[in-house]
Every structure is written in structure tokens, then in C-alpha cells.
Amino acid sequence: MKISAIQFAIASGNVEKNYQITEQYIRAAASQHADIIVLSEMWNTSFYPENVKDLADNDGKRTRAFLSCLAREYKVNIVGGSVANRRGAHVYNTTYIVDREGQIVSAYDKVHLFTPGHEDEVFAAGNQPAVFELDGIKMASVTCYDLRFCEWVRMAALAEAQILFVPAAWPQPRLEHWQILNRARAIENQFFVIAVNSCGKAGSYQFCGHSMIIDPWGAVLSQGDGREQIITADADMSVIQKIRERINVFRDRRPDLYDLR
């Protein structure tokens, strides 16, 4: 399975420009015959301008139509990063997943809001996981700060996800955390992790890029740097069965002893 991750500098607050750039990158990745194209967090507004509530997509209508149209045109699956999404009186940080036929197969509202960045003061939190199928394979998606909550990610693995997508807007001072945490989640859950970060600046944030495609052994199959780019790798799904035959952590778990309160 060929997976392409799109990393670019999102224009803070410039929604029209961001849709244009995103379309160009999706078309470029699709022309390289990707099976799945993955975007980063908050690609419609960046993370996040003061007027994000005014800029947010109304019930995700524009984003859903935009991603569905491109998915149908190129017969490609799209994990749509996330967008600022206004539903009623609240704004959510929402990921839409679209299959090759342009159908929305999942929508995920970011569950863990980044309180150091006051995200919780602007956005409402989701409360449901996103586990879905693309091309007959179970997958899951979380968003940025969710990566730090290993219990939340483990739930995806227990739901038999074989690939985890992590759209993010991860800042420069914590690049090493980004790299270590993504590899750790891949190793401990024995699945592929597709971690897609933005680059460039938004306000006081300098995003560190370094999008990564990681296999279940923790090996980095492809990694970007700090520039705009598309990174691509082939995910050999048979690796998952092989690693779980050699080191079956799921068989050896002792959930009867785990109290996470």
C-alpha cells in the first residue's frame, strides 16, 4: 500500500489560499499513484488565528465536498488531516476520512485539546474514537496532542487497527518528542504510524515538519525535513502478522491488573 504524506506551510487565516495549495498537493500525490494521501492538522486555517471561529468551515460542508471530489476524481483514499469545523455554537478540530468513491467513512473530533496553547478555550473536544476501513484494512486516526495519550492510542490497536494516522501542527521546540512518541506508538502497538506535520510559521509557532512513515518495528520508512514536500513509502501489511507472531504483546497483556484511574 503506497502512502503519501503532504507537508506544507499553511497560511495562517488565509482559507482560500490553503484550499488552493492543498488541492495542488493532492493532485501531485495522486499523480504518483498513492493509495492513501494524508494531510496535516488544521490545514484550512493553520493552528490557529484569533478569528478561527469566523473562518471555520460550516459543518465541514466545504471540506467534505472538496475532499470527496478529489478522491472520486483520482480514485484515491484521503485522510483529510483536520480542519477548523463549526457545528452550531461550537468549533471542533475535525478529521474527515474519504474513500476512493468519495464517501466519508469517518469523522473524528480531536479529543485531547492542547491546554498550553489554550485550544480548550476555543475548541470543543470530541469524545469518540475514529476506527474505519480503507481498502479492506482497519485503520484509525488521532490528532497531534492525542499522540501523548498512550491509552487512547492503545484503544485503536485493540480495535484491530493496522495503521494509525497522526495529523499534527507540532512546534519546533519539541521535535525530538515528535519523533520519539511516534516511533514509540508504532512499536508498542505493532502497527504502522503515518505522522503528518506542517512546517512554516503561524503567530508564535514554528512548526517543525519531519513528517514520518513508520513501520511496526519502529523503523522510519520515510521522513521529511523542515521544508514543504511530499513523503511517500510502501506499507507492507504482512509485516504486522510477522511481528505479532514473534512478539505477541497483545496475547501477553494483563488487563486484569491494569487500573488507569
N, C-alpha and C positions, 0 to 999 in steps of 0.2 A: 504494500500500500504506500503510494507516494504522497507525502505530506509536505505542504509548503506553508511557511510562516512569514507573514508580512510585517516588517518592522519599518516604521517611518515616523518622522517628526510631525505630530498632529498640531495643526494651527489652533491655538487657544481661542475659543469663541467664534471661529470662522467656520460655521457649519457648512456653507456651500462649498468652500474650498476643500474641506475634508471629505465630503461625498465625492467630489471630482477626483481627488487623489486616490481615494480608496478604490474607486471604480477602475482607474488606470492600473493599479497594482493587482487587483483581482483578475483583470483581463490578461495581464502579463503572466501571472502564475498559472492561470487556466491554459494559456497557450503552451505552457511547458508540460501539459498533461498531468497536472496534480489530481489526485483522488479527493483530497481534502485541503481546503485553503482556510487558514486561521488568521484572524485579526487580533489586534491588541485592545486593551481596555479604554473605554470612553473615547472611541475614535471620532465620534461626531462633534465633540466639544473640547476635548482634552480634559485632564483632571486638574482642577476644574475651575472655570471662570466664575466670577462673583454672580453673574446673571445666568447661571446654568439652569435655573428653574424656567426662565423665559425661553432659553434655547432648546430645552429638552424636547425630544420627539413626542408628539401627542399619541399616547397609547402605542408607541412603536410603529405607527402606520407607515411612515415613510421608509423606515429601516427594513421592515418586513417585506414591503413591496420591492425595494431596491435589491435586497439580497436574494429574494425569490426569483426575480427576473434574471439576474446574472447566473444563478445556479441552474435555472432551466436552459438558458442560452448555451452554457458550456457543459451541461450535464456533469456538474461538479458539486460535491458536498462543501458547504461553507459553515465553519464555526465562527459566528459573527462577532468575535471579540466582545465588547459590550458598548452600550450607548446610554447616555442620559435619557431616561424614558419617563414621561409624565403620565401618571394614571390618576385621575381625579385630583385630589388635593396634594398628592404625594409625588415625589420624584424617586425613581429607582435606578440602580445601576444594573442594566439588564443585558443578558446574553441571549441571542437568538441562534438556534441551530437549524440549518436548512439542508434538505437532502437534494439529490440530483434532479428530482422532479419539481423542485421549488417549494416543497411542502415544509412548513415549520414543524419540526419534530420535537422541539423542546424550547422552553424559555426559562431562564434562570435569573433570579434577582439576587445579587450579591448578599450573602448572609452576614459576614463579619465586616462591619464598617470601620474604617481606619480613623479611630478617635484622635490620634495625634495630629491628623490633618483636618479634624472637625467634620469629617464626612458624615458622621452621625447627626450633625446639626442641620444638614441639607437634604440628605437622602433617607428614605425609609429602608429598613432591612427586609430581605426575604426570609423565608423560613422553610423552604423546600429544596431538597437536592435535585440535581439535574443528571439523570441517568437515561440514556437513549441509545438507539441503534442507528448506525450508518453502514450501509453495505453489509448488513447482517452481523455486525460486530458491536458488542456492547461497549459504550464509552460514557464518559462523564465530564463535566466542566465545573470549575470553580473560578474565582476571580481574585487575583492579586493577594490581598491580605489574608484571604481564606487559606492560602498556602501554609501559613504559620500554625494552623489548627489541624494537627495530625489526626485527631479523632474524626473530624469532618471528612478528610480525605480518605481515611480508612473505610468509612461508610460506603464510599464509591467502590472500593475494592471488594468489599463484602457483598455488594450488589452485582459483582462479577464484571465490572468494567475492566477492559483491557487497555484502554487509552484514557489518559486524563489530560484535558486541555486547561491551561492556566493563562488566560489573557491578563495582562498587567500594565500598570503605569508605575514601575518600580524605580525609585530615585537613586542617584549616583552614590551617595554615601554608603549604601548597603548592597553594593554589587556582590560582594562575597556571600552575603546571606542569600541572595537570589540564587546564586549558583549552587551553594551547598544544600539549601532547602529543596530545590527542585530535584537534585540528584538523590537526596535522602528519601523524598516521597516515592521516587521511582524504585529505589532499592527495597524499601521496607514493604511496599505494596506489590512489587514484582509486576509492574505494568509500564507501558510507555508514558512518558510525560512530554507534552508539547507546550513549552512555556514561551509565550509571545509577549515581548515587552515593547514599549515605544521608546523613541530616542528624542533628542532635542529638548527644548525648554518650554515650561509653562509657568509663568509667575516666578516663584522662588524655587520651583522644582526643576532639576536637571535629570532627565530620565536616562538610565544607563544602558539601554539596549541589551545586547548579549542574549537575544532570543536563543532558545535551546531546544533541540530534539534529542531526547534521552531514552535509552533502551532499558529494559527491566533489570539489567545488571548494573545500571548506573553509568554506562558508557555514553559519552556525548557523541552522537552521530553527526550532528551539525550544530555550529554555534556562530552567531553573528558577532559583530563588534559594536562600536558606538554609532555607526553610520546607518543611513537608510539602505535597506536591502531586503531581498527575499532569500530565506534559507530553506533548503529542501533536503529531505532524506527519505529513504525507503524503510518502512517499518515491516520487518519480517515477523508476522504474528506467531509463527511457530516457536519463536524464542520463549514465549511465555510458558508454554507447556513444558519445554525443556528445563527451564529454571525451576518450575514448580515440581518437577519430578526429582530434581537433585536436592533442592532445599525447600521443602513444603512448609512454609511458615503458617499457612492457613490451617493445615492439619494439626500442627503442633501448638496452636493458640490455646490459652486457658481462660476463656472469657468468664468462667465461673468465679475467677479470682479478681477480675478487674472491676474496680469501683471508681468511676471517673467523676464522682460528685465533688 
